[in-house]
Structures are given as structure tokens and as C-alpha cells.
Amino acid sequence: MNAAQEQDPTPPAFRTAVDALRSARLRPEIEIDPTRPPQRLAPFSYALEAAVVDGEEDLADGRLVLLHDPAGHEAWNGTFRLVTLVRAELEPEMAADPLLPDVSWSWLTGALQARGLSYGEPSGTVTRASSHYFGGLGDRAPASQIEIRASWTPREGLGGVPDTAAHLAAWCEVLCQIAGLPPAAGSQGPDGAVVTLPQRRGPRPS
């Protein structure tokens, strides 16, 4: 161990988990970059922001945060936690579908299960919102959005490190589904059933 490693307080398990996120190979439609992580949720954290891009248009975007508490966290039932936000715009008729929240949540659980990933303590919300414009903005068409907020505890493997690269790939598949893209080869669940949103057309309102 060199002097720099001796001075680095970052736990080796967290370093390994972050390195896996940085080196993961993802779908070409995904643009992803590190971003500033939250500072108060855990002793150690790392965050990524991503977008599904079609030409110059973002079809969906999101944020994935990896939290680590070497002492463990009672609510997590583990030492690692993944926290995410995914959002996209919808056609109004899709936003009105009463099954949309259940289907949207199943995208996340299904993406994890399709990769055989073990996880625990899942929680989250699916929110639909609609905007109607008036006055000087009255020429804009109504807009609808969907937002998925979720967190789960990835089960730890060798050396106490979860397979963060696989969890990231599953999360990116959710991003692509909410954007309306077809699933990547091999990403379907055991029954082969996949539901995606129709791909949004036209520019995003500013």
C-alpha cells in the first residue's frame, strides 16, 4: 500500500463499486456523466446523471446515486443503497392511463430481475403531472410528465461489493423504456413481456 492509499479514507469496497460504475458499458443512446452527489445522506456517495438522446433531443433523463455507510444502515438493511430519479414527457393519452404507475414501477423491478440481481428494501413513487398554458403561453400544447423516484439495497457480493455495473445497466434500461425505446437484446424478463411508452415526438417545451 502506498502513501496515497494510506491517506485515502475511502473504503475499498466503495472504491471498487464506484470503479465498476465508471467502467460500465452502456447502450449507445445513453449519455452519462458524473455529477455532484448529495453530502448528507451517507458517509460516502457517488452520483451519475444520464439522458437518452435522439439526435439533439433528450427523450428522458435521470440521476443515479450510490450511497455507502460502512457501519450499515438499519433502514437499508445493508451498507450500500441506490437512489434514483427518472423522468420523461408523455403524450396526454398515455398520462391518463390508470395502469401507468404500476407499469412504470414494474420497469424497474423487471429490469433488475432480468439481470438476476438480488436486492432488498425497495421503495419509491411514480408521479404524473400535467401542465396547461394560458395567457401569453396559451399557444403551447398541454404537456404531461412522468417521474419515478426509487431506492433499493443492492445485495453485496465478494468483498462486500454489489454488482454496481449490472445495477447501472438495469437502471439505464428503465431510462430507455420510459423514453419509448425498444429493450436491448437480452434485457427482457423470463416471460419476454415488455411494455414501453411510445417514443415522444417533437421538441421539449422550454
N, C-alpha and C positions, 0 to 999 in steps of 0.2 A: 504493500500500500504506500503510495507516495504522499508527500506533504499536503497536496491539494485535496486528496481524498480524505486524509485525516481531519482536515478543517471543514469539510463539507458535512453539514448536519443532516442532509437529505438521506432518509433510509434507503438502503439498496433496493428493497422491494419496490418502492415508489419510483426510483430511478429507472428500474427495469420496465415498469409499467408504462412510464412516460416514453421511454425509448421505443417501445412497441407501437405506441400511438404515432410517433413521428415517422416511423419507417413503414407504416401500413400502406398496402397498395389498394387503391380505391377505384371506383368507376370513373371513366374519363369525364362524365358530366359533372362531377363534383369538384368544386374549387374550395380548398380548405387552408386555413392559416391559424397559427396560434394567436391567442388574444389574452388580455389581462384577466387572470382568474379572480374569483372572489377571495377576500383575505380573511374572513371571519368564520367561515363555515367549517374549517378543519385546519389542523396544523400545516398540512401540505396540500396544494391544489395545482391543477394544470387545466387549461381551457383551450378549446378549439372553436372556431366559427367556420361555418360552411354554407355554401349555396349550390343549388342545382342550376346550372347555366345552360341556356339555349341561345346561342349567338350572343347578343348583348343584353339578353333579358334574363333576370333571375326568376325562376319558376317557384322556388321555395328556398327558405334559409333557416338556419338554426344554430344552436350553440350546445356544445357538449363539455361538461366539466367533470374531471376526475378528482375526487376528494380522498384523502388518506389520513387516518388517525392511527398511529402505531399502537396506541393503547386500547383501541377498539371503541366502538360507539354502540350504546345499548339499542338505540332506535334502528341502527343499520343492521345489527346482528352480524358484524364483521368489521374489518379495518379499512375497507375501500367502499366508495359509493360513487355511482354515476348519476349525474343530474343533467337533464336536457330540456331544451325548448326548441320546438319545431313549428314553423308557421308557413302558410301559403294563402293565396287568394283563391276564391271559389266562384264558380258560376252560381247565381242566385238559386237556381233549382236544386243544385247539389246541397247548398247550405240549408235548404228547407227539409232535406231528407231526415226523418226521425231516427233512422238507424246510423246516421253518420258518426255520432260519438262512439258507439260500440265498435263500429268497423275501424275507426281511426285507432282506438286503443289496441285492437287486435293486430294492427300492423306492427306495433312494437313487440308485443308478446310473440307474435308469429315469426318475426324476423330473428328474435333470439332463439326460439325453439328450432327454427330451420337450420341453425348452425350448431345445434346440440349444446347450447350454452346454458349452464346452470346458474341460477340467480335467485335472490330472495328479497323479501320485503318490498315488493313493487308498490308504488303509489303514484297518483297523478291526476290530471284534469284534462278534459277536452273542452275547449271553448269556441263557440261560434259567435261572430259579431257581424253586424250589417251596418253600412253607412249610407245614408240618403242625403243628397246635397240640395241646398236651397239658395235663393238669392243669387249672388254673383257666381256661385258654383253650381247653379241649377242645371247647366247643360251637361254635367257629368252623369254618367250612368250609375245607378246604385252599385255598391261594391260589398262583397262578403269575404270574410276571412275565417280561417280555422287556425287554432293554436293548440298544440299538445305540449303540456308540461309534465314531466315524469322523472322519477328517480328509482333506482334499484341497486341492490347489492350484488356485484359480480362475485361468484364463488372463487376462492383462491386456489391456485394450483401449486406446482412445485415452487418451493422457496417462498410460499405465501403470496405469490403474484397471480392475479387474474389474467385471463387472456384478453387484454385490452384491445389488441388489434382486431380480434373477432367481434368484440362488442362494438367497436367503431364501425366495422363493415356492416353490421346489422343496423346500427343507427343510420348510416348513410342510405341503406335500402329503404328505411322509413321515409327519409327525405325525398327519395326518388318516387316513392309511392304517392306521397302527398302532392308531389309535383305533377303526377299523372303519367310518369314514365313506366314502361313495362319493366317487370322484375328482371334482374340479372339472371343469367343461366345458373341453375343450381340453387337459387335462393327461395324456391317455393317450399312450402311445408309438405308433410308426408302425403296429404290428400291432393296436393297440386293446386288447390284453390287459392287464387289471389285476386283481390279486388283493389283497383286503383281509381283515383279520381281522373276524370277527363282532363287532358292537358289544357291549361289555361291559354287563351289566345289574346293577343293584343297587349299593349304596354301597361305596366302597373301605374295606377294613378299616383301623381306626385303629391 
